[in-house]
Amino acid sequence: MKNDFDEVIDRHNTGSLKYDKYALNRDGPRAVYRPRTLPMWIADMDFRAPPAVLKAIHERTNHGIFGYPAPTWQNKASIKNYLFSRQGLKVASKSIVLLPGLVVALNLISRLASKRQLSVMTAAPIYPPFLSAPRFADTSAFVSHLRYTEMNNGWSYDFDHMRKLVLNSRETTRPIGWFFLCNPHNPVGKVYSRGELEDLAEFCDRYDLNVCADEVHCDLILDESCEHIPFSSIRDKGVITLHAPSKTYNLAGLTAAFAVITDDKLLHEFKIVKRGICADSNVLGITAMCAAYEEGETWRRELVEYLRGNLKLLEESLKPLGVLEHDHKSTYLAWLNAEKLYSLKQNTKSTAEMKYADRVLMDFDIGLNPGEDFSDRPSDYSKYVRLNFACPRSTLQEAISRMLDH
């Protein structure tokens, strides 16, 4: 492996949200941190971006002028080539809308729904902005819940419950008009099959629902038996697909993303709701995104192999104990049963009244996401935590040792 993912890089005092969450004091010229805390929560990786990306940024900064950006023909061509080579999609340049981030896009789409007096539906557990964006837009988020079946060790949509939510919403002033899809699904690592997506498309057609398909984790498939199926390859009318290099190439701080909208009417409406609210992206973000798509594939493949090794370590350590309950297919975000972990512990410093994420921080000095954040009702997933395993293997091994040996 050419790239050294085992290198431990000090990210303290670099303005990192991931690390500064655990700073004891940020008021001075140098922050003071908890000395032993391992931040393993938010979805950015502890790896350097690909060399090709760093080279492209250096070359662009050497130019020395950073005026207002105007995305070029070549920028759109890089995105189109990426979509064709990785997903087999042929997309016109006019269908690509550059954005400063996927969360921005979720909020724009929620505003579009609110403008039409429509509500949004999604399936929990789910990435928290899927829940907050509709609320910020003064509309409602109806939440169904994925079903977990032991028989096939997998998650699936509960279409009966989704149908009830849609029909009940039609008795209100804001019926459900959008479904927010996350594929691969954060935080459970589910990769939806073609059949499952066809079932979802049929459901949305039947009830006249538009679909926002967040596919930001699509290049991080860890189970080699799985394949990412773009939702737009099944249904393109009434669909907005969201992409970004942020998760795969560790570029979240450069705020570059894009939407693909082949439905002309929806494209027009999206551009109207976007107007005056956000720019396309920034000069360095666009530069980094195009370099990643044009020259980052070898690096990406090596990353995926390394993440598979980290996942194997997690599975070997935590699956026999029931802490990792299911087969994890994609993303570097593991959904762990902390209640099961604590059933194996005695004489901890933390108390049962605390959130499990707070308990893990107190007892093991590991910073995780609380399961309460992944549903509209905190109690739904209060026994779970989310762990980011995109880190050097030594860091992951240390975290596992702390959880199991204490």
C-alpha positions as CSV (number, residue, x, y, z in Angstrom):
1,M,0.0,0.0,0.0
2,K,1.6,3.2,-1.2
3,N,-0.3,5.6,1.2
4,D,0.5,5.4,4.9
5,F,-2.9,5.3,6.6
6,D,-1.1,4.1,9.8
7,E,0.5,7.5,10.4
8,V,-0.8,9.2,13.5
9,I,-1.2,12.9,12.7
10,D,-1.6,15.5,15.5
11,R,-4.8,17.5,14.7
12,H,-4.8,19.5,18.0
13,N,-4.7,23.3,17.5
14,T,-5.6,23.1,13.8
15,G,-9.2,24.4,14.2
16,S,-10.7,21.0,13.9
17,L,-14.3,20.6,15.1
18,K,-13.7,16.9,15.7
19,Y,-10.9,17.6,18.1
20,D,-11.9,20.9,19.6
21,K,-15.1,19.5,20.9
22,Y,-12.9,18.1,23.7
23,A,-10.8,21.2,24.3
24,L,-11.0,22.3,27.9
25,N,-10.1,25.9,27.1
26,R,-10.1,27.6,23.6
27,D,-9.9,31.2,24.8
28,G,-6.1,31.5,24.7
29,P,-3.6,31.4,21.7
30,R,-3.4,27.6,22.1
31,A,-6.3,25.4,23.2
32,V,-5.9,23.1,26.1
33,Y,-7.3,19.6,25.5
34,R,-8.4,16.6,27.6
35,P,-5.1,14.7,27.5
36,R,-6.3,11.2,26.6
37,T,-9.5,11.7,24.7
38,L,-9.9,9.9,21.3
39,P,-12.4,11.9,19.2
40,M,-14.3,9.3,17.1
41,W,-17.5,11.0,16.4
42,I,-18.1,13.4,13.5
43,A,-17.6,12.0,10.0
44,D,-14.2,13.2,9.0
45,M,-11.1,11.0,8.8
46,D,-7.7,11.2,10.5
47,F,-6.0,10.7,7.2
48,R,-4.3,13.3,4.9
49,A,-6.2,14.0,1.7
50,P,-4.8,12.3,-1.5
51,P,-1.5,13.6,-2.7
52,A,-3.1,14.7,-6.0
53,V,-5.5,16.9,-4.1
54,L,-2.7,18.5,-2.1
55,K,-0.7,19.1,-5.2
56,A,-3.6,20.7,-7.0
57,I,-4.3,23.0,-4.0
58,H,-0.6,24.0,-3.8
59,E,-0.6,24.8,-7.5
60,R,-3.8,26.9,-7.2
61,T,-2.6,28.8,-4.1
62,N,0.7,29.6,-5.9
63,H,-1.4,31.6,-8.4
64,G,-2.1,33.9,-5.5
65,I,-5.5,35.4,-6.5
66,F,-8.7,34.1,-5.0
67,G,-11.5,36.1,-6.5
68,Y,-15.1,35.1,-7.0
69,P,-15.2,31.6,-8.6
70,A,-16.8,30.8,-11.9
71,P,-17.0,27.0,-12.3
72,T,-15.5,26.1,-15.7
73,W,-16.4,23.7,-18.4
74,Q,-13.6,21.4,-17.1
75,N,-15.0,21.4,-13.6
76,K,-18.3,20.1,-14.9
77,A,-16.5,17.7,-17.1
78,S,-14.6,16.2,-14.1
79,I,-17.9,15.6,-12.3
80,K,-19.6,14.1,-15.4
81,N,-16.6,11.8,-16.0
82,Y,-16.8,10.7,-12.3
83,L,-20.5,10.0,-12.5
84,F,-20.0,7.9,-15.7
85,S,-16.9,6.0,-14.6
86,R,-18.0,5.2,-11.1
87,Q,-21.8,4.9,-11.6
88,G,-22.5,4.6,-15.3
89,L,-24.5,7.7,-15.4
90,K,-24.6,10.1,-18.3
91,V,-25.5,13.6,-17.0
92,A,-25.8,16.9,-18.9
93,S,-23.8,19.8,-17.6
94,K,-26.9,21.8,-17.0
95,S,-28.2,19.2,-14.6
96,I,-25.2,19.7,-12.2
97,V,-25.6,22.4,-9.5
98,L,-22.5,23.1,-7.4
99,L,-23.1,23.7,-3.7
100,P,-21.1,24.5,-0.6
101,G,-22.2,21.3,1.2
102,L,-24.8,18.6,1.4
103,V,-26.3,19.9,4.6
104,V,-26.9,23.2,2.8
105,A,-28.7,21.2,0.1
106,L,-30.9,19.4,2.6
107,N,-31.9,22.8,3.9
108,L,-32.6,24.2,0.5
109,I,-34.8,21.2,-0.4
110,S,-36.6,21.5,2.8
111,R,-37.3,25.2,2.0
112,L,-38.6,24.0,-1.4
113,A,-40.9,21.6,0.3
114,S,-42.1,24.2,2.8
115,K,-42.7,26.7,0.0
116,R,-45.1,24.1,-1.6
117,Q,-46.7,23.5,1.8
118,L,-45.3,20.0,1.9
119,S,-43.7,17.9,4.6
120,V,-40.7,15.5,4.4
121,M,-40.5,11.8,5.4
122,T,-37.3,9.8,6.2
123,A,-36.3,6.6,7.9
124,A,-34.5,6.5,11.2
125,P,-31.9,6.0,12.6
126,I,-30.7,8.7,10.3
127,Y,-28.1,11.4,9.9
128,P,-29.3,14.3,12.1
129,P,-29.6,17.0,9.5
130,F,-32.3,14.9,7.8
131,L,-34.4,15.7,10.8
132,S,-33.3,19.3,11.5
133,A,-33.5,20.7,8.0
134,P,-37.3,20.4,7.7
135,R,-37.7,22.0,11.1
136,F,-35.4,24.9,10.2
137,A,-37.6,25.4,7.1
138,D,-40.8,25.5,9.2
139,T,-42.2,22.3,7.9
140,S,-42.5,18.8,9.4
141,A,-40.3,15.7,9.3
142,F,-42.3,12.5,9.5
143,V,-40.1,9.6,10.7
144,S,-40.6,5.9,9.9
145,H,-38.1,3.4,11.3
146,L,-35.9,0.9,9.5
147,R,-36.8,-2.7,10.5
148,Y,-34.0,-5.0,11.5
149,T,-34.5,-8.7,10.8
150,E,-32.2,-11.4,12.3
151,M,-33.0,-13.7,9.4
152,N,-31.0,-11.8,6.8
153,N,-29.1,-9.7,9.3
154,G,-30.2,-6.6,7.5
155,W,-32.2,-3.4,7.6
156,S,-35.3,-2.6,5.5
157,Y,-38.0,0.0,5.0
158,D,-41.3,-0.5,6.8
159,F,-43.6,0.4,3.9
160,D,-46.7,-0.3,5.9
161,H,-45.8,2.3,8.5
162,M,-44.6,4.7,5.7
163,R,-47.9,4.3,4.0
164,K,-49.8,5.2,7.2
165,L,-47.6,8.3,7.7
166,V,-48.4,9.5,4.1
167,L,-52.1,8.9,4.4
168,N,-52.3,10.5,7.9
169,S,-50.3,13.5,6.6
170,R,-53.0,14.1,4.0
171,E,-55.4,15.0,6.8
172,T,-53.1,17.9,7.7
173,T,-52.3,21.2,6.0
174,R,-48.8,19.9,5.0
175,P,-49.0,16.5,3.4
176,I,-45.8,14.5,2.8
177,G,-44.3,15.4,-0.5
178,W,-40.7,14.4,-0.2
179,F,-38.8,11.3,0.9
180,F,-35.2,11.8,2.1
181,L,-33.1,8.8,1.1
182,C,-29.7,8.1,2.6
183,N,-27.9,5.4,0.5
184,P,-25.6,4.1,1.8
185,H,-27.5,4.6,5.0
186,N,-25.8,6.6,7.8
187,P,-25.5,5.3,10.6
188,V,-26.3,1.6,10.0
189,G,-24.0,1.1,6.9
190,K,-26.8,-0.3,4.8
191,V,-26.4,-0.5,1.1
192,Y,-29.8,-0.8,-0.6
193,S,-30.2,-3.3,-3.4
194,R,-31.7,-2.6,-6.7
195,G,-34.9,-4.5,-5.7
196,E,-35.2,-2.4,-2.5
197,L,-34.7,0.8,-4.4
198,E,-37.3,-0.3,-7.0
199,D,-39.7,-0.9,-4.2
200,L,-39.0,2.6,-2.8
201,A,-39.4,4.1,-6.3
202,E,-42.8,2.4,-6.7
203,F,-43.9,3.6,-3.3
204,C,-42.9,7.2,-4.1
205,D,-44.6,7.0,-7.5
206,R,-47.8,5.7,-6.0
207,Y,-48.0,8.5,-3.5
208,D,-46.5,11.2,-5.7
209,L,-43.4,11.8,-3.6
210,N,-40.2,13.6,-4.7
211,V,-37.0,12.1,-3.6
212,C,-33.8,13.6,-2.2
213,A,-31.1,10.9,-2.5
214,D,-28.0,11.6,-0.4
215,E,-25.4,9.3,-1.9
216,V,-22.3,10.9,-0.3
217,H,-21.0,7.6,1.1
218,C,-21.4,5.7,-2.2
219,D,-17.6,5.3,-2.8
220,L,-17.1,3.7,0.6
221,I,-18.6,0.3,0.0
222,L,-16.8,-2.1,2.4
223,D,-18.6,-5.3,1.6
224,E,-17.4,-6.6,-1.7
225,S,-20.6,-8.4,-2.4
226,C,-22.5,-5.1,-2.4
227,E,-22.9,-2.6,-5.2
228,H,-24.0,1.0,-5.1
229,I,-27.1,1.6,-7.3
230,P,-27.8,5.3,-8.0
231,F,-31.5,6.0,-7.2
232,S,-31.6,8.1,-10.4
233,S,-30.8,5.1,-12.5
234,I,-34.2,3.7,-11.4
235,R,-36.2,6.9,-11.3
236,D,-35.1,10.3,-12.5
237,K,-38.3,12.4,-12.4
238,G,-38.8,14.3,-9.2
239,V,-35.3,13.3,-7.9
240,I,-32.5,15.4,-6.5
241,T,-29.2,13.4,-6.0
242,L,-26.6,14.8,-3.7
243,H,-22.9,14.1,-3.9
244,A,-19.6,15.4,-2.4
245,P,-16.0,14.3,-2.2
246,S,-16.0,15.3,1.5
247,K,-16.4,11.8,3.1
248,T,-14.4,9.8,0.6
249,Y,-11.4,12.1,0.2
250,N,-11.6,13.9,3.6
251,L,-12.4,17.3,2.2
252,A,-15.3,18.5,4.5
253,G,-13.5,21.7,5.4
254,L,-13.3,22.8,1.8
255,T,-17.1,22.9,1.4
256,A,-17.6,21.5,-2.1
257,A,-20.6,19.4,-3.2
258,F,-23.1,19.2,-6.0
259,A,-26.6,18.2,-6.8
260,V,-27.7,16.3,-9.9
261,I,-31.2,17.2,-11.1
262,T,-32.3,15.9,-14.5
263,D,-36.0,16.9,-14.0
264,D,-36.0,20.4,-15.6
265,K,-39.0,21.7,-13.6
266,L,-37.4,20.6,-10.3
267,L,-34.0,22.0,-11.4
268,H,-35.7,25.4,-12.1
269,E,-37.4,25.4,-8.7
270,F,-34.2,24.4,-6.9
271,K,-32.2,27.2,-8.4
272,I,-34.9,29.7,-7.4
273,V,-34.9,28.6,-3.8
274,K,-31.1,28.6,-3.8
275,R,-30.9,32.1,-5.3
276,G,-29.3,34.7,-3.0
277,I,-28.8,32.1,-0.2
278,C,-25.6,30.4,-1.0
279,A,-22.7,30.4,-3.5
280,D,-21.7,27.5,-5.7
281,S,-18.6,26.6,-3.7
282,N,-15.2,28.1,-3.2
283,V,-12.0,28.2,-5.4
284,L,-10.0,25.7,-3.4
285,G,-13.0,23.4,-2.8
286,I,-13.7,23.1,-6.5
287,T,-10.0,22.6,-7.2
288,A,-9.8,19.8,-4.6
289,M,-13.0,18.1,-5.8
290,C,-11.9,17.9,-9.4
291,A,-8.4,16.7,-8.5
292,A,-10.0,14.0,-6.3
293,Y,-12.3,12.8,-9.1
294,E,-9.6,13.0,-11.8
295,E,-6.6,11.6,-9.9
296,G,-7.7,10.1,-6.6
297,E,-9.0,6.7,-7.6
298,T,-5.9,4.7,-6.6
299,W,-5.9,6.5,-3.3
300,R,-9.6,5.7,-2.8
301,R,-9.1,2.0,-3.4
302,E,-6.3,1.9,-0.9
303,L,-8.4,3.8,1.6
304,V,-11.3,1.3,1.2
305,E,-8.9,-1.6,1.7
306,Y,-7.6,0.0,4.9
307,L,-11.1,0.7,6.2
308,R,-12.0,-3.0,5.5
309,G,-9.1,-3.9,7.8
310,N,-10.4,-1.6,10.5
311,L,-13.9,-3.0,10.2
312,K,-12.6,-6.5,10.5
313,L,-10.8,-5.5,13.7
314,L,-14.1,-4.0,15.0
315,E,-16.1,-7.1,14.0
316,E,-13.7,-9.6,15.6
317,S,-13.6,-7.6,18.8
318,L,-17.2,-6.4,19.2
319,K,-19.5,-8.7,17.2
320,P,-19.1,-11.8,19.5
321,L,-20.2,-9.6,22.4
322,G,-23.3,-8.3,20.6
323,V,-22.0,-4.7,20.7
324,L,-21.8,-4.6,16.9
325,E,-25.1,-6.3,16.1
326,H,-25.3,-6.5,12.3
327,D,-23.1,-6.9,9.2
328,H,-21.7,-3.5,8.4
329,K,-21.7,-3.0,4.6
330,S,-20.5,0.6,4.0
331,T,-19.2,3.9,5.5
332,Y,-16.7,4.2,8.2
333,L,-19.4,4.9,10.8
334,A,-20.3,2.0,13.1
335,W,-23.6,1.7,14.9
336,L,-22.8,0.2,18.3
337,N,-25.1,-1.1,21.1
338,A,-23.6,0.6,24.1
339,E,-26.3,-0.9,26.4
340,K,-24.8,-4.3,25.6
341,L,-21.3,-3.0,26.2
342,Y,-22.2,-1.8,29.7
343,S,-24.0,-5.0,30.5
344,L,-20.5,-6.5,30.6
345,K,-19.1,-3.8,32.9
346,Q,-19.0,-3.4,36.6
347,N,-17.9,-0.5,38.9
348,T,-17.8,2.2,36.3
349,K,-17.4,5.9,37.1
350,S,-20.4,6.8,35.1
351,T,-24.0,6.2,36.2
352,A,-27.0,4.5,34.5
353,E,-28.8,7.9,34.4
354,M,-26.3,9.3,31.9
355,K,-26.4,9.1,28.1
356,Y,-24.3,6.2,26.8
357,A,-22.1,8.6,24.8
358,D,-21.4,10.6,28.0
359,R,-20.7,7.4,29.8
360,V,-18.2,6.2,27.2
361,L,-16.5,9.6,27.4
362,M,-16.3,9.5,31.2
363,D,-15.2,5.8,31.5
364,F,-13.0,5.3,28.4
365,D,-12.2,8.8,27.2
366,I,-13.6,8.1,23.7
367,G,-15.8,10.7,22.1
368,L,-18.8,9.2,20.2
369,N,-22.1,10.4,18.8
370,P,-25.1,9.7,21.0
371,G,-27.8,7.5,19.5
372,E,-30.4,10.0,20.7
373,D,-29.4,12.4,17.9
374,F,-30.5,10.0,15.1
375,S,-34.3,10.1,15.5
376,D,-37.0,12.6,16.2
377,R,-37.6,10.9,19.6
378,P,-34.4,10.7,21.6
379,S,-35.6,7.5,23.4
380,D,-35.8,5.5,20.1
381,Y,-32.1,4.8,19.9
382,S,-30.8,5.9,23.3
383,K,-28.9,2.6,23.8
384,Y,-26.8,3.2,20.7
385,V,-23.7,5.2,19.9
386,R,-21.9,5.9,16.6
387,L,-18.2,5.4,16.2
388,N,-16.0,6.7,13.4
389,F,-13.3,4.1,12.6
390,A,-11.6,6.1,9.8
391,C,-8.4,6.4,11.9
392,P,-5.0,4.8,12.1
393,R,-5.4,1.2,13.2
394,S,-3.4,1.8,16.4
395,T,-6.0,4.4,17.4
396,L,-8.8,2.0,16.8
397,Q,-7.0,-0.7,18.7
398,E,-6.6,1.6,21.6
399,A,-10.3,2.5,21.6
400,I,-11.3,-1.1,21.5
401,S,-8.9,-2.0,24.3
402,R,-10.2,0.8,26.5
403,M,-13.8,-0.4,26.0
404,L,-13.1,-4.1,26.5
405,D,-10.3,-4.1,29.1
406,H,-11.6,-1.5,31.6
